[in-house]
Amino acid sequence: MNFFSGNDNAVKLSRVIQEAGYNVKPIRSPTVPIGKERVRICIHADNTENQIRGLINVIKNYIEQNISKMNDCQIVSSKL
């Protein structure tokens, strides 16, 4: 999962995902170190492929619409 550092970025992305009907939570500093803020996404066995693809599309669209505003934020890859 990719995440964007900064409390504001985590909150903005989580709101967009929540408005699309998915239950996610922003994880902000000081809960995590500064620069490690993220959006918590939990996938369960009962999620359908369409639900997961929908979530991916929401995130993808957000990135595409906001990439120019993310110049100062770091995109970090986190492996499960």
Backbone as CSV, one residue per row, in Angstrom:
resi,resn,N_x,N_y,N_z,CA_x,CA_y,CA_z,C_x,C_y,C_z
1,MET,0.851,-1.186,0.000,0.000,0.000,0.000,0.880,1.226,0.000
2,ASN,0.518,2.211,-0.742,1.238,3.479,-0.741,0.560,4.438,0.221
3,PHE,1.339,5.299,0.816,0.752,6.343,1.639,1.523,7.630,1.438
4,PHE,0.901,8.728,1.764,1.467,10.044,1.582,1.716,10.655,2.937
5,SER,2.916,11.147,3.140,3.242,11.699,4.445,2.504,13.015,4.667
6,GLY,2.342,13.340,5.929,1.684,14.580,6.323,0.269,14.327,6.818
7,ASN,-0.057,14.918,7.962,-1.397,14.757,8.533,-2.474,15.224,7.561
8,ASP,-2.261,16.372,6.924,-3.272,16.902,6.005,-3.521,15.956,4.847
9,ASN,-2.467,15.395,4.283,-2.624,14.471,3.158,-3.379,13.212,3.581
10,ALA,-3.072,12.680,4.745,-3.755,11.479,5.225,-5.238,11.748,5.456
11,VAL,-5.554,12.901,6.021,-6.952,13.249,6.292,-7.711,13.483,4.985
12,LYS,-7.109,14.221,4.050,-7.778,14.495,2.776,-8.080,13.205,2.014
13,LEU,-7.083,12.342,1.901,-7.292,11.090,1.185,-8.331,10.227,1.884
14,SER,-8.281,10.146,3.195,-9.255,9.315,3.908,-10.673,9.849,3.723
15,ARG,-10.849,11.166,3.680,-12.185,11.736,3.473,-12.738,11.375,2.099
16,VAL,-11.886,11.452,1.087,-12.319,11.099,-0.263,-12.749,9.634,-0.312
17,ILE,-11.964,8.774,0.301,-12.283,7.340,0.310,-13.566,7.093,1.103
18,GLN,-13.719,7.759,2.246,-14.926,7.610,3.059,-16.162,8.082,2.302
19,GLU,-16.045,9.194,1.574,-17.175,9.709,0.800,-17.599,8.728,-0.292
20,ALA,-16.669,7.877,-0.727,-16.989,6.857,-1.726,-17.605,5.615,-1.081
21,GLY,-17.719,5.608,0.254,-18.407,4.522,0.942,-17.515,3.486,1.602
22,TYR,-16.231,3.775,1.707,-15.305,2.824,2.325,-14.920,3.310,3.716
23,ASN,-14.782,2.372,4.635,-14.444,2.702,6.016,-12.932,2.629,6.198
24,VAL,-12.292,3.792,6.130,-10.848,3.899,6.336,-10.600,4.966,7.396
25,LYS,-9.417,4.961,7.952,-9.062,5.925,8.994,-7.694,6.528,8.698
26,PRO,-7.568,7.850,8.871,-6.237,8.437,8.751,-5.435,8.124,10.018
27,ILE,-4.198,7.772,9.836,-3.289,7.543,10.972,-2.289,8.698,10.947
28,ARG,-2.407,9.569,11.932,-1.650,10.824,11.948,-0.607,10.832,13.045
29,SER,0.373,11.726,12.867,1.313,11.948,13.964,0.552,12.714,15.047
30,PRO,0.782,12.468,16.293,1.917,11.751,16.866,1.692,10.252,17.065
31,THR,0.568,9.703,16.563,0.369,8.253,16.670,1.474,7.507,15.945
32,VAL,1.872,8.038,14.790,3.030,7.527,14.048,4.028,8.669,13.932
33,PRO,5.293,8.364,13.679,6.280,9.440,13.557,5.939,10.399,12.407
34,ILE,6.351,11.647,12.548,6.166,12.628,11.482,6.833,12.088,10.222
35,GLY,6.104,12.188,9.114,6.593,11.668,7.843,6.137,10.252,7.559
36,LYS,5.486,9.615,8.525,4.996,8.238,8.355,3.471,8.168,8.417
37,GLU,2.795,9.309,8.287,1.344,9.345,8.333,0.793,8.527,7.168
38,ARG,-0.402,7.988,7.350,-0.963,7.090,6.339,-2.469,6.950,6.496
39,VAL,-3.065,6.192,5.607,-4.476,5.842,5.686,-4.547,4.347,5.964
40,ARG,-5.263,3.988,7.014,-5.425,2.566,7.346,-6.573,1.985,6.533
41,ILE,-6.240,0.942,5.780,-7.214,0.236,4.953,-7.186,-1.228,5.374
42,CYS,-8.336,-1.757,5.733,-8.431,-3.167,6.119,-9.268,-3.903,5.084
43,ILE,-8.668,-4.916,4.502,-9.360,-5.772,3.542,-9.720,-7.063,4.270
44,HIS,-10.956,-7.500,4.096,-11.441,-8.698,4.761,-11.814,-9.760,3.735
45,ALA,-11.927,-10.984,4.170,-12.259,-12.099,3.283,-13.610,-11.918,2.609
46,ASP,-14.519,-11.192,3.246,-15.845,-11.029,2.660,-15.946,-9.835,1.707
47,ASN,-14.862,-9.086,1.508,-14.862,-8.030,0.499,-14.850,-8.663,-0.891
48,THR,-15.667,-8.120,-1.766,-15.718,-8.645,-3.129,-14.601,-8.039,-3.967
49,GLU,-14.332,-8.676,-5.086,-13.328,-8.136,-6.006,-13.752,-6.752,-6.489
50,ASN,-15.034,-6.570,-6.738,-15.526,-5.257,-7.179,-15.317,-4.177,-6.125
51,GLN,-15.503,-4.511,-4.855,-15.267,-3.547,-3.786,-13.795,-3.146,-3.739
52,ILE,-12.917,-4.118,-3.854,-11.486,-3.839,-3.802,-11.063,-3.020,-5.017
53,ARG,-11.552,-3.389,-6.189,-11.235,-2.612,-7.398,-11.788,-1.190,-7.288
54,GLY,-12.970,-1.050,-6.702,-13.547,0.278,-6.494,-12.672,1.130,-5.592
55,LEU,-12.184,0.544,-4.518,-11.296,1.253,-3.600,-10.023,1.681,-4.319
56,ILE,-9.449,0.777,-5.097,-8.238,1.094,-5.852,-8.505,2.255,-6.813
57,ASN,-9.650,2.240,-7.464,-9.980,3.317,-8.402,-10.146,4.658,-7.713
58,VAL,-10.740,4.658,-6.520,-10.883,5.904,-5.760,-9.494,6.479,-5.453
59,ILE,-8.585,5.630,-4.990,-7.235,6.080,-4.663,-6.510,6.549,-5.924
60,LYS,-6.623,5.780,-6.995,-5.983,6.134,-8.260,-6.479,7.490,-8.762
61,ASN,-7.795,7.693,-8.741,-8.360,8.968,-9.188,-7.892,10.124,-8.326
62,TYR,-7.816,9.902,-7.025,-7.336,10.941,-6.114,-5.912,11.338,-6.474
63,ILE,-5.067,10.351,-6.694,-3.676,10.622,-7.044,-3.602,11.394,-8.356
64,GLU,-4.340,10.935,-9.364,-4.317,11.596,-10.666,-4.788,13.047,-10.577
65,GLN,-5.783,13.310,-9.748,-6.324,14.662,-9.621,-5.455,15.568,-8.759
66,ASN,-4.618,14.987,-7.922,-3.871,15.789,-6.953,-2.361,15.673,-7.083
67,ILE,-1.864,14.991,-8.082,-0.428,14.751,-8.180,0.363,16.053,-8.216
68,SER,-0.152,17.070,-8.879,0.583,18.341,-8.950,0.654,19.027,-7.591
69,LYS,-0.290,18.741,-6.703,-0.297,19.333,-5.363,0.580,18.545,-4.396
70,MET,1.084,17.396,-4.837,1.838,16.517,-3.951,3.338,16.666,-4.114
71,ASN,3.783,17.765,-4.709,5.205,17.955,-4.935,6.012,17.886,-3.652
72,ASP,5.458,18.410,-2.570,6.203,18.455,-1.313,5.954,17.247,-0.427
73,CYS,5.166,16.299,-0.896,4.908,15.136,-0.061,5.579,13.920,-0.655
74,GLN,5.961,13.037,0.200,6.703,11.855,-0.190,5.759,10.690,-0.372
75,ILE,5.897,9.984,-1.487,5.133,8.758,-1.694,6.022,7.617,-1.246
76,VAL,5.541,6.850,-0.267,6.346,5.802,0.333,5.620,4.474,0.156
77,SER,6.352,3.443,-0.170,5.765,2.128,-0.337,5.907,1.334,0.945
78,SER,4.810,0.754,1.379,4.808,-0.079,2.581,4.368,-1.470,2.214
79,LYS,5.154,-2.454,2.514,4.809,-3.844,2.191,4.189,-4.509,3.406
80,LEU,3.184,-5.324,3.155,2.510,-6.033,4.246,3.331,-7.206,4.702
